[in-house]
Amino acid sequence: MAEELLKENAAKISGHLTWSLLAVAFLASFGSSMLYGFNLAVVNSPAEYIKAFYNETLTEQHHWIPDEHFLTILYSLTVSIFAIGGMTGALLVGKLVTKYGRKGTLVRSTMLVFIGGSLMGFSRWFRNPFMVVAGRFITGVHSGISLSVVPMYLGEIAPKNLRGFLGLVPSIHICLGVFGAQVLGLSELLGKEEHWPLLLSLVLFPTLVQLMLLPWFPESPRYLLIEKGNVHATVSALKCFRKKGNIQAEVEEMQEEQRSLSSIKTLSVRRLLTDCSVRWQVLTIVVVNIGMQLSGIDAIWFYTNEIFRNAGIPEPHIQYTTVGTGAVEVIAGMLGCFTIERVGRRPLIIGGFLFMGLCCVGITVSVLLQAQFPFMSYISVGCVVGIIAGFCIGPAGVPFLITAELFKQSHRPSAYTVAGCLNWLSNFTIGFVFPFLEDMTGPYCYLIFCAVCWGVAAYTIWVIPETKNKTFLEISQMFATKNSVQKEDPTPNSHLKLALMNGYGSLRLHDEK
């Protein structure tokens, strides 16, 4: 009987897509997720100019001419220090979102972008190469925070029937950021020696838009009710985000989740990792977050031009080929966003990883055979595009989405800390190691990426359930059997009810008889 009541109540928690939900999804992603994509790809086009700048300044200041190997290491550090910053930011997520809230954390973290962007923008003026490295690190800290907080925020404000759609809006903006960096990096635009500091500092403008507009929107209703106990702010936030729908049913669902928590206080990372009731959820976020980075996508994004050069694409055509891949990313990201609520999470992530693995095999074969068959260079380019498309349609956004879905309110911040740290650590590893790995193994390095992709797809098939159109509490109960935990009685003895007030409702305590 209790489970029937829960299902009946959960069925009412469907919502319509309102302008406020769209606006928040756009603003949160535009000033955060898009910057992540932009910073991933922006160093690709001006790579030779940045190396030349390092060479000039080191010669001027230290009267020492660095060799090509040292410049490669220094440039690899410039690329990968962004991921070190990201991992640092991810470590801060749990404490920040608990203290300042989801929206509050996003707004406060914009200061990091202004500092990092200014350092990179003025680095050539001050003839200081370490300002570039420091700027990349600081913007990485911002991306490490926002990459976890944005999907957490959107996942908590969205009704369950729109959680997948809104949860993939950030991944579209990541693709837009990559595409924007590729377009602006063209030699006809900012891809010139004198303009590369301006190109790196363009991150300031989207952040300024976010800082001006996002504070006008409410905080996450789940955070306000479950963690802060602010009833009136919760109702006000739901009124802004919903307009239509059953606010009473949604607040009751939050109360069910609150009752199921052993403590409303946020769990630490250590307690999360030792909590037997969520061990399969933790293992799942470990697999999918490591897998999405070790799939080879960061190697493609960081070193696109070099990969196309090795594939035999003529030098004048490389930058335009790179821009074409960016357009494919955006299209694939939009396709995943608009189909996820129809096909579900599992098909997107399984199909994406399987297709990426197949394309990795294709790159290896085509590069090995392109000396005998010149047309193989085009096959290689097609496989690179295929990896990007396969990634953006599912693996780019679904891991962040399901990290929010698999955990209750008390576990979610620490879960994002763990997922973010693993994600960024893997990102750093690929960004720093890939040039040397490619030198050692040649095209066979893509077979390693293939094994990772197919391994994650197999894990998803056997372990991860479909979470489409499920409440957070229902998803938690789906893992109860795997975790050998007895399912909880979802009906409380005492919980909050909504009484009508001004057409929207107010909260009052209701005792069950």
PAPA-213090 format. One record per residue (C-alpha): residue in three letters; chain; x, y, z. Coordinates in steps of 0.5 Angstrom, whole numbers. Layout:
REM residues N
+-----+----+-------+-------+-------+
|  aa | ch |     u |     v |     w |
+-----+----+-------+-------+-------+
| ALA |  A |     X |     Y |     Z |
...
+-----+----+-------+-------+-------+
END
This chain:
REM residues 513
+-----+----+-------+-------+-------+
|  aa | ch |     u |     v |     w |
+-----+----+-------+-------+-------+
| MET |  A |     0 |     0 |     0 |
| ALA |  A |     6 |     5 |     2 |
| GLU |  A |     9 |     4 |    -5 |
| GLU |  A |     3 |     5 |    -9 |
| LEU |  A |     2 |    12 |    -5 |
| LEU |  A |     9 |    13 |    -7 |
| LYS |  A |     8 |    12 |   -14 |
| GLU |  A |     1 |    15 |   -14 |
| ASN |  A |     5 |    21 |   -11 |
| ALA |  A |    11 |    21 |   -16 |
| ALA |  A |     6 |    21 |   -22 |
| LYS |  A |     4 |    28 |   -20 |
| ILE |  A |    11 |    31 |   -20 |
| SER |  A |    11 |    32 |   -28 |
| GLY |  A |    12 |    39 |   -30 |
| HIS |  A |    12 |    44 |   -36 |
| LEU |  A |    18 |    47 |   -39 |
| THR |  A |    18 |    54 |   -37 |
| TRP |  A |    22 |    60 |   -39 |
| SER |  A |    25 |    61 |   -32 |
| LEU |  A |    27 |    54 |   -33 |
| LEU |  A |    30 |    55 |   -40 |
| ALA |  A |    33 |    62 |   -38 |
| VAL |  A |    37 |    59 |   -31 |
| ALA |  A |    39 |    53 |   -36 |
| PHE |  A |    42 |    57 |   -41 |
| LEU |  A |    45 |    62 |   -36 |
| ALA |  A |    48 |    57 |   -31 |
| SER |  A |    51 |    53 |   -37 |
| PHE |  A |    53 |    60 |   -42 |
| GLY |  A |    58 |    62 |   -36 |
| SER |  A |    60 |    56 |   -34 |
| SER |  A |    60 |    50 |   -38 |
| MET |  A |    61 |    53 |   -44 |
| LEU |  A |    68 |    56 |   -41 |
| TYR |  A |    70 |    49 |   -40 |
| GLY |  A |    69 |    47 |   -47 |
| PHE |  A |    72 |    54 |   -49 |
| ASN |  A |    78 |    52 |   -45 |
| LEU |  A |    79 |    45 |   -47 |
| ALA |  A |    80 |    47 |   -55 |
| VAL |  A |    83 |    54 |   -54 |
| VAL |  A |    90 |    53 |   -54 |
| ASN |  A |    90 |    48 |   -60 |
| SER |  A |    90 |    54 |   -65 |
| PRO |  A |    95 |    58 |   -62 |
| ALA |  A |   100 |    53 |   -60 |
| GLU |  A |   106 |    55 |   -64 |
| TYR |  A |   105 |    62 |   -62 |
| ILE |  A |   105 |    60 |   -55 |
| LYS |  A |   111 |    56 |   -55 |
| ALA |  A |   114 |    62 |   -59 |
| PHE |  A |   113 |    66 |   -53 |
| TYR |  A |   115 |    62 |   -48 |
| ASN |  A |   122 |    61 |   -52 |
| GLU |  A |   123 |    69 |   -53 |
| THR |  A |   121 |    70 |   -46 |
| LEU |  A |   126 |    65 |   -43 |
| THR |  A |   131 |    67 |   -48 |
| GLU |  A |   130 |    75 |   -46 |
| GLN |  A |   130 |    74 |   -38 |
| HIS |  A |   135 |    68 |   -37 |
| HIS |  A |   139 |    68 |   -43 |
| TRP |  A |   138 |    61 |   -45 |
| ILE |  A |   135 |    58 |   -51 |
| PRO |  A |   130 |    52 |   -49 |
| ASP |  A |   130 |    46 |   -54 |
| GLU |  A |   124 |    43 |   -57 |
| HIS |  A |   123 |    38 |   -52 |
| PHE |  A |   123 |    43 |   -46 |
| LEU |  A |   118 |    47 |   -50 |
| THR |  A |   114 |    41 |   -51 |
| ILE |  A |   114 |    39 |   -44 |
| LEU |  A |   112 |    47 |   -42 |
| TYR |  A |   106 |    47 |   -47 |
| SER |  A |   104 |    40 |   -44 |
| LEU |  A |   104 |    43 |   -37 |
| THR |  A |   100 |    49 |   -40 |
| VAL |  A |    95 |    45 |   -43 |
| SER |  A |    94 |    40 |   -37 |
| ILE |  A |    95 |    45 |   -31 |
| PHE |  A |    88 |    47 |   -33 |
| ALA |  A |    86 |    40 |   -31 |
| ILE |  A |    90 |    40 |   -24 |
| GLY |  A |    86 |    47 |   -23 |
| GLY |  A |    79 |    43 |   -25 |
| MET |  A |    81 |    37 |   -20 |
| THR |  A |    82 |    43 |   -14 |
| GLY |  A |    76 |    46 |   -16 |
| ALA |  A |    72 |    39 |   -15 |
| LEU |  A |    75 |    38 |    -8 |
| LEU |  A |    72 |    44 |    -6 |
| VAL |  A |    65 |    43 |    -9 |
| GLY |  A |    62 |    39 |    -3 |
| LYS |  A |    63 |    45 |     2 |
| LEU |  A |    62 |    50 |    -3 |
| VAL |  A |    55 |    48 |    -5 |
| THR |  A |    53 |    46 |     3 |
| LYS |  A |    55 |    53 |     5 |
| TYR |  A |    53 |    57 |    -1 |
| GLY |  A |    48 |    53 |    -4 |
| ARG |  A |    48 |    51 |   -12 |
| LYS |  A |    46 |    58 |   -15 |
| GLY |  A |    50 |    62 |   -10 |
| THR |  A |    57 |    57 |   -11 |
| LEU |  A |    56 |    59 |   -19 |
| VAL |  A |    55 |    66 |   -17 |
| ARG |  A |    61 |    67 |   -13 |
| SER |  A |    66 |    63 |   -17 |
| THR |  A |    65 |    68 |   -23 |
| MET |  A |    71 |    72 |   -19 |
| LEU |  A |    76 |    66 |   -21 |
| VAL |  A |    75 |    67 |   -28 |
| PHE |  A |    76 |    75 |   -28 |
| ILE |  A |    82 |    73 |   -25 |
| GLY |  A |    85 |    68 |   -29 |
| GLY |  A |    82 |    71 |   -36 |
| SER |  A |    86 |    78 |   -34 |
| LEU |  A |    92 |    74 |   -32 |
| MET |  A |    92 |    70 |   -39 |
| GLY |  A |    90 |    77 |   -43 |
| PHE |  A |    96 |    81 |   -40 |
| SER |  A |   101 |    76 |   -40 |
| ARG |  A |   104 |    78 |   -47 |
| TRP |  A |   104 |    85 |   -44 |
| PHE |  A |   108 |    83 |   -38 |
| ARG |  A |   113 |    78 |   -42 |
| ASN |  A |   111 |    73 |   -37 |
| PRO |  A |   110 |    66 |   -39 |
| PHE |  A |   108 |    64 |   -32 |
| MET |  A |   102 |    68 |   -32 |
| VAL |  A |    99 |    64 |   -38 |
| VAL |  A |   100 |    58 |   -34 |
| ALA |  A |    97 |    61 |   -27 |
| GLY |  A |    91 |    64 |   -31 |
| ARG |  A |    90 |    57 |   -34 |
| PHE |  A |    90 |    54 |   -27 |
| ILE |  A |    85 |    59 |   -24 |
| THR |  A |    80 |    58 |   -30 |
| GLY |  A |    81 |    51 |   -29 |
| VAL |  A |    79 |    51 |   -21 |
| HIS |  A |    73 |    55 |   -24 |
| SER |  A |    71 |    50 |   -29 |
| GLY |  A |    72 |    44 |   -23 |
| ILE |  A |    67 |    48 |   -19 |
| SER |  A |    62 |    49 |   -24 |
| LEU |  A |    62 |    43 |   -28 |
| SER |  A |    60 |    39 |   -22 |
| VAL |  A |    55 |    45 |   -19 |
| VAL |  A |    51 |    46 |   -26 |
| PRO |  A |    48 |    39 |   -27 |
| MET |  A |    47 |    39 |   -19 |
| TYR |  A |    43 |    45 |   -20 |
| LEU |  A |    39 |    44 |   -26 |
| GLY |  A |    38 |    37 |   -24 |
| GLU |  A |    35 |    39 |   -17 |
| ILE |  A |    31 |    45 |   -20 |
| ALA |  A |    28 |    40 |   -26 |
| PRO |  A |    21 |    36 |   -25 |
| LYS |  A |    23 |    29 |   -26 |
| ASN |  A |    20 |    29 |   -34 |
| LEU |  A |    25 |    34 |   -36 |
| ARG |  A |    31 |    33 |   -32 |
| GLY |  A |    35 |    29 |   -37 |
| PHE |  A |    33 |    35 |   -42 |
| LEU |  A |    36 |    40 |   -38 |
| GLY |  A |    41 |    36 |   -35 |
| LEU |  A |    44 |    36 |   -42 |
| VAL |  A |    44 |    43 |   -44 |
| PRO |  A |    51 |    44 |   -40 |
| SER |  A |    54 |    39 |   -45 |
| ILE |  A |    51 |    43 |   -51 |
| HIS |  A |    54 |    49 |   -48 |
| ILE |  A |    61 |    45 |   -48 |
| CYS |  A |    60 |    43 |   -55 |
| LEU |  A |    59 |    50 |   -57 |
| GLY |  A |    65 |    53 |   -53 |
| VAL |  A |    69 |    48 |   -56 |
| PHE |  A |    66 |    50 |   -63 |
| GLY |  A |    67 |    58 |   -61 |
| ALA |  A |    74 |    57 |   -59 |
| GLN |  A |    75 |    53 |   -66 |
| VAL |  A |    72 |    59 |   -70 |
| LEU |  A |    75 |    64 |   -66 |
| GLY |  A |    82 |    61 |   -67 |
| LEU |  A |    82 |    61 |   -75 |
| SER |  A |    87 |    65 |   -78 |
| GLU |  A |    82 |    70 |   -81 |
| LEU |  A |    80 |    72 |   -74 |
| LEU |  A |    84 |    71 |   -67 |
| GLY |  A |    88 |    66 |   -69 |
| LYS |  A |    94 |    70 |   -71 |
| GLU |  A |   101 |    71 |   -67 |
| GLU |  A |    99 |    78 |   -64 |
| HIS |  A |    92 |    76 |   -62 |
| TRP |  A |    93 |    70 |   -58 |
| PRO |  A |    92 |    73 |   -51 |
| LEU |  A |    86 |    76 |   -53 |
| LEU |  A |    83 |    69 |   -55 |
| LEU |  A |    85 |    66 |   -48 |
| SER |  A |    82 |    72 |   -45 |
| LEU |  A |    75 |    72 |   -48 |
| VAL |  A |    72 |    67 |   -42 |
| LEU |  A |    71 |    74 |   -39 |
| PHE |  A |    65 |    76 |   -43 |
| PRO |  A |    60 |    70 |   -42 |
| THR |  A |    62 |    70 |   -34 |
| LEU |  A |    60 |    77 |   -34 |
| VAL |  A |    53 |    76 |   -37 |
| GLN |  A |    52 |    70 |   -32 |
| LEU |  A |    54 |    75 |   -26 |
| MET |  A |    49 |    80 |   -28 |
| LEU |  A |    43 |    76 |   -29 |
| LEU |  A |    43 |    69 |   -25 |
| PRO |  A |    43 |    72 |   -18 |
| TRP |  A |    36 |    74 |   -20 |
| PHE |  A |    33 |    67 |   -20 |
| PRO |  A |    32 |    63 |   -14 |
| GLU |  A |    36 |    57 |   -11 |
| SER |  A |    35 |    50 |   -11 |
| PRO |  A |    28 |    48 |    -8 |
| ARG |  A |    31 |    42 |    -5 |
| TYR |  A |    37 |    45 |    -2 |
| LEU |  A |    32 |    50 |     1 |
| LEU |  A |    28 |    45 |     4 |
| ILE |  A |    32 |    39 |     5 |
| GLU |  A |    38 |    42 |     8 |
| LYS |  A |    36 |    49 |    10 |
| GLY |  A |    29 |    48 |    12 |
| ASN |  A |    26 |    54 |     9 |
| VAL |  A |    19 |    53 |     7 |
| HIS |  A |    17 |    60 |     5 |
| ALA |  A |    23 |    60 |     0 |
| THR |  A |    22 |    53 |    -3 |
| VAL |  A |    15 |    55 |    -5 |
| SER |  A |    17 |    62 |    -8 |
| ALA |  A |    22 |    58 |   -12 |
| LEU |  A |    17 |    53 |   -14 |
| LYS |  A |    13 |    58 |   -16 |
| CYS |  A |    18 |    61 |   -20 |
| PHE |  A |    20 |    55 |   -24 |
| ARG |  A |    14 |    51 |   -25 |
| LYS |  A |     8 |    56 |   -26 |
| LYS |  A |     4 |    50 |   -27 |
| GLY |  A |     4 |    43 |   -24 |
| ASN |  A |     3 |    40 |   -17 |
| ILE |  A |     7 |    44 |   -12 |
| GLN |  A |     4 |    40 |    -6 |
| ALA |  A |     6 |    33 |    -9 |
| GLU |  A |    13 |    35 |   -11 |
| VAL |  A |    14 |    38 |    -4 |
| GLU |  A |    12 |    32 |    -1 |
| GLU |  A |    17 |    28 |    -5 |
| MET |  A |    22 |    32 |    -2 |
| GLN |  A |    20 |    31 |     5 |
| GLU |  A |    20 |    23 |     3 |
| GLU |  A |    27 |    24 |     1 |
| GLN |  A |    28 |    28 |     8 |
| ARG |  A |    25 |    23 |    12 |
| SER |  A |    29 |    17 |     9 |
| LEU |  A |    36 |    21 |    10 |
| SER |  A |    39 |    18 |    17 |
| SER |  A |    42 |    25 |    17 |
| ILE |  A |    40 |    32 |    14 |
| LYS |  A |    48 |    34 |    14 |
| THR |  A |    52 |    33 |     8 |
| LEU |  A |    56 |    27 |     8 |
| SER |  A |    64 |    27 |     8 |
| VAL |  A |    67 |    24 |     2 |
| ARG |  A |    70 |    19 |     7 |
| ARG |  A |    63 |    17 |    10 |
| LEU |  A |    61 |    17 |     2 |
| LEU |  A |    66 |    12 |     0 |
| THR |  A |    65 |     7 |     6 |
| ASP |  A |    57 |     7 |     6 |
| CYS |  A |    55 |     0 |     4 |
| SER |  A |    48 |     3 |     2 |
| VAL |  A |    51 |     7 |    -4 |
| ARG |  A |    57 |     2 |    -6 |
| TRP |  A |    54 |     1 |   -13 |
| GLN |  A |    52 |     8 |   -14 |
| VAL |  A |    59 |    10 |   -12 |
| LEU |  A |    63 |     5 |   -17 |
| THR |  A |    58 |     7 |   -22 |
| ILE |  A |    60 |    14 |   -22 |
| VAL |  A |    68 |    12 |   -22 |
| VAL |  A |    67 |     8 |   -28 |
| VAL |  A |    63 |    13 |   -32 |
| ASN |  A |    67 |    19 |   -30 |
| ILE |  A |    74 |    16 |   -31 |
| GLY |  A |    71 |    12 |   -38 |
| MET |  A |    69 |    19 |   -41 |
| GLN |  A |    76 |    22 |   -40 |
| LEU |  A |    80 |    16 |   -42 |
| SER |  A |    76 |    15 |   -48 |
| GLY |  A |    81 |    19 |   -52 |
| ILE |  A |    76 |    25 |   -53 |
| ASP |  A |    81 |    30 |   -49 |
| ALA |  A |    87 |    28 |   -53 |
| ILE |  A |    82 |    29 |   -59 |
| TRP |  A |    80 |    36 |   -57 |
| PHE |  A |    87 |    38 |   -54 |
| TYR |  A |    91 |    36 |   -60 |
| THR |  A |    86 |    36 |   -66 |
| ASN |  A |    91 |    40 |   -71 |
| GLU |  A |    97 |    35 |   -69 |
| ILE |  A |    92 |    29 |   -70 |
| PHE |  A |    90 |    32 |   -77 |
| ARG |  A |    97 |    33 |   -79 |
| ASN |  A |    99 |    26 |   -78 |
| ALA |  A |    93 |    24 |   -82 |
| GLY |  A |    96 |    27 |   -88 |
| ILE |  A |    91 |    33 |   -88 |
| PRO |  A |    94 |    39 |   -92 |
| GLU |  A |    97 |    44 |   -87 |
| PRO |  A |    92 |    50 |   -90 |
| HIS |  A |    86 |    46 |   -89 |
| ILE |  A |    87 |    43 |   -82 |
| GLN |  A |    84 |    49 |   -79 |
| TYR |  A |    78 |    49 |   -83 |
| THR |  A |    77 |    41 |   -82 |
| THR |  A |    78 |    42 |   -74 |
| VAL |  A |    72 |    48 |   -75 |
| GLY |  A |    68 |    42 |   -78 |
| THR |  A |    69 |    37 |   -73 |
| GLY |  A |    66 |    43 |   -68 |
| ALA |  A |    60 |    44 |   -72 |
| VAL |  A |    59 |    36 |   -71 |
| GLU |  A |    60 |    36 |   -64 |
| VAL |  A |    54 |    42 |   -63 |
| ILE |  A |    49 |    38 |   -68 |
| ALA |  A |    51 |    31 |   -64 |
| GLY |  A |    50 |    35 |   -57 |
| MET |  A |    43 |    38 |   -59 |
| LEU |  A |    41 |    31 |   -62 |
| GLY |  A |    42 |    28 |   -55 |
| CYS |  A |    39 |    33 |   -51 |
| PHE |  A |    33 |    33 |   -55 |
| THR |  A |    32 |    25 |   -55 |
| ILE |  A |    34 |    23 |   -48 |
| GLU |  A |    27 |    24 |   -45 |
| ARG |  A |    25 |    19 |   -51 |
| VAL |  A |    30 |    14 |   -51 |
| GLY |  A |    33 |    14 |   -44 |
| ARG |  A |    40 |    15 |   -41 |
| ARG |  A |    42 |     8 |   -42 |
| PRO |  A |    42 |     8 |   -50 |
| LEU |  A |    45 |    14 |   -51 |
| ILE |  A |    51 |    12 |   -46 |
| ILE |  A |    52 |     5 |   -49 |
| GLY |  A |    51 |     7 |   -56 |
| GLY |  A |    56 |    13 |   -55 |
| PHE |  A |    61 |     9 |   -52 |
| LEU |  A |    61 |     3 |   -57 |
| PHE |  A |    61 |     8 |   -63 |
| MET |  A |    67 |    11 |   -60 |
| GLY |  A |    71 |     5 |   -59 |
| LEU |  A |    69 |     3 |   -66 |
| CYS |  A |    72 |     9 |   -69 |
| CYS |  A |    78 |     8 |   -65 |
| VAL |  A |    80 |     2 |   -68 |
| GLY |  A |    78 |     6 |   -75 |
| ILE |  A |    83 |    11 |   -73 |
| THR |  A |    89 |     6 |   -72 |
| VAL |  A |    87 |     2 |   -78 |
| SER |  A |    87 |     8 |   -83 |
| VAL |  A |    93 |    11 |   -80 |
| LEU |  A |    97 |     4 |   -81 |
| LEU |  A |    95 |     4 |   -88 |
| GLN |  A |    95 |    11 |   -91 |
| ALA |  A |   102 |    10 |   -94 |
| GLN |  A |    99 |     5 |   -98 |
| PHE |  A |    92 |     8 |   -99 |
| PRO |  A |    92 |    15 |   -99 |
| PHE |  A |    85 |    16 |   -99 |
| MET |  A |    85 |    13 |   -92 |
| SER |  A |    87 |    20 |   -89 |
| TYR |  A |    80 |    21 |   -90 |
| ILE |  A |    78 |    15 |   -86 |
| SER |  A |    82 |    17 |   -81 |
| VAL |  A |    79 |    24 |   -81 |
| GLY |  A |    72 |    21 |   -81 |
| CYS |  A |    73 |    17 |   -75 |
| VAL |  A |    76 |    23 |   -71 |
| VAL |  A |    69 |    26 |   -73 |
| GLY |  A |    66 |    20 |   -71 |
| ILE |  A |    69 |    20 |   -64 |
| ILE |  A |    67 |    27 |   -62 |
| ALA |  A |    60 |    25 |   -65 |
| GLY |  A |    59 |    19 |   -61 |
| PHE |  A |    62 |    23 |   -55 |
| CYS |  A |    57 |    29 |   -55 |
| ILE |  A |    51 |    25 |   -56 |
| GLY |  A |    51 |    21 |   -49 |
| PRO |  A |    58 |    20 |   -46 |
| ALA |  A |    59 |    28 |   -45 |
| GLY |  A |    53 |    30 |   -41 |
| VAL |  A |    50 |    23 |   -38 |
| PRO |  A |    55 |    22 |   -33 |
| PHE |  A |    54 |    29 |   -30 |
| LEU |  A |    47 |    28 |   -30 |
| ILE |  A |    46 |    21 |   -27 |
| THR |  A |    51 |    23 |   -21 |
| ALA |  A |    46 |    27 |   -19 |
| GLU |  A |    40 |    22 |   -20 |
| LEU |  A |    44 |    16 |   -17 |
| PHE |  A |    44 |    20 |   -10 |
| LYS |  A |    40 |    23 |    -5 |
| GLN |  A |    41 |    30 |    -2 |
| SER |  A |    46 |    28 |     4 |
| HIS |  A |    50 |    24 |    -1 |
| ARG |  A |    50 |    28 |    -7 |
| PRO |  A |    55 |    34 |    -6 |
| SER |  A |    61 |    29 |    -4 |
| ALA |  A |    59 |    24 |   -10 |
| TYR |  A |    60 |    30 |   -14 |
| THR |  A |    67 |    31 |   -11 |
| VAL |  A |    69 |    24 |   -12 |
| ALA |  A |    66 |    24 |   -19 |
| GLY |  A |    70 |    31 |   -21 |
| CYS |  A |    76 |    29 |   -18 |
| LEU |  A |    77 |    23 |   -22 |
| ASN |  A |    74 |    26 |   -28 |
| TRP |  A |    80 |    32 |   -28 |
| LEU |  A |    85 |    27 |   -26 |
| SER |  A |    84 |    23 |   -32 |
| ASN |  A |    83 |    29 |   -36 |
| PHE |  A |    90 |    31 |   -33 |
| THR |  A |    93 |    25 |   -35 |
| ILE |  A |    91 |    25 |   -42 |
| GLY |  A |    93 |    32 |   -43 |
| PHE |  A |   100 |    31 |   -41 |
| VAL |  A |   101 |    24 |   -43 |
| PHE |  A |    98 |    23 |   -50 |
| PRO |  A |   104 |    27 |   -54 |
| PHE |  A |   109 |    22 |   -51 |
| LEU |  A |   104 |    16 |   -51 |
| GLU |  A |   103 |    17 |   -59 |
| ASP |  A |   111 |    18 |   -60 |
| MET |  A |   112 |    11 |   -56 |
| THR |  A |   106 |     7 |   -59 |
| GLY |  A |   104 |    11 |   -65 |
| PRO |  A |    97 |    10 |   -68 |
| TYR |  A |    96 |     3 |   -63 |
| CYS |  A |    95 |     8 |   -57 |
| TYR |  A |    88 |     9 |   -60 |
| LEU |  A |    86 |     1 |   -58 |
| ILE |  A |    87 |     3 |   -51 |
| PHE |  A |    82 |     8 |   -52 |
| CYS |  A |    78 |     3 |   -55 |
| ALA |  A |    78 |    -2 |   -49 |
| VAL |  A |    76 |     3 |   -44 |
| CYS |  A |    70 |     5 |   -49 |
| TRP |  A |    68 |    -2 |   -49 |
| GLY |  A |    69 |    -3 |   -42 |
| VAL |  A |    64 |     2 |   -40 |
| ALA |  A |    59 |     0 |   -45 |
| ALA |  A |    59 |    -7 |   -42 |
| TYR |  A |    59 |    -4 |   -35 |
| THR |  A |    53 |     0 |   -37 |
| ILE |  A |    49 |    -6 |   -40 |
| TRP |  A |    50 |   -10 |   -34 |
| VAL |  A |    50 |    -5 |   -28 |
| ILE |  A |    46 |     1 |   -29 |
| PRO |  A |    39 |     2 |   -29 |
| GLU |  A |    35 |     6 |   -33 |
| THR |  A |    33 |    13 |   -29 |
| LYS |  A |    29 |    16 |   -34 |
| ASN |  A |    22 |    19 |   -31 |
| LYS |  A |    24 |    17 |   -24 |
| THR |  A |    24 |    21 |   -17 |
| PHE |  A |    31 |    21 |   -13 |
| LEU |  A |    28 |    17 |    -8 |
| GLU |  A |    25 |    11 |   -13 |
| ILE |  A |    32 |    11 |   -16 |
| SER |  A |    35 |    10 |    -9 |
| GLN |  A |    31 |     4 |    -8 |
| MET |  A |    32 |     1 |   -15 |
| PHE |  A |    40 |     0 |   -12 |
| ALA |  A |    37 |    -3 |    -5 |
| THR |  A |    38 |   -10 |    -8 |
| LYS |  A |    45 |    -9 |   -11 |
| ASN |  A |    47 |    -6 |    -4 |
| SER |  A |    44 |   -11 |     0 |
| VAL |  A |    40 |    -6 |     4 |
| GLN |  A |    32 |    -7 |     6 |
| LYS |  A |    28 |    -2 |     2 |
| GLU |  A |    25 |     3 |     6 |
| ASP |  A |    18 |     5 |     8 |
| PRO |  A |    17 |    11 |     4 |
| THR |  A |    11 |    13 |     8 |
| PRO |  A |    12 |    17 |    14 |
| ASN |  A |     8 |    18 |    20 |
| SER |  A |     9 |    25 |    20 |
| HIS |  A |    10 |    30 |    14 |
| LEU |  A |     9 |    36 |    11 |
| LYS |  A |     3 |    38 |     7 |
| LEU |  A |     1 |    44 |     3 |
| ALA |  A |    -5 |    48 |     4 |
| LEU |  A |    -8 |    53 |    -2 |
| MET |  A |    -5 |    60 |    -1 |
| ASN |  A |    -6 |    65 |    -6 |
| GLY |  A |    -7 |    59 |   -11 |
| TYR |  A |     0 |    56 |   -10 |
| GLY |  A |     0 |    53 |    -3 |
| SER |  A |     3 |    54 |     3 |
| LEU |  A |     6 |    48 |     8 |
| ARG |  A |     3 |    46 |    14 |
| LEU |  A |     5 |    40 |    18 |
| HIS |  A |     0 |    34 |    18 |
| ASP |  A |     0 |    28 |    22 |
| GLU |  A |    -3 |    21 |    20 |
| LYS |  A |    -8 |    18 |    23 |
+-----+----+-------+-------+-------+
END
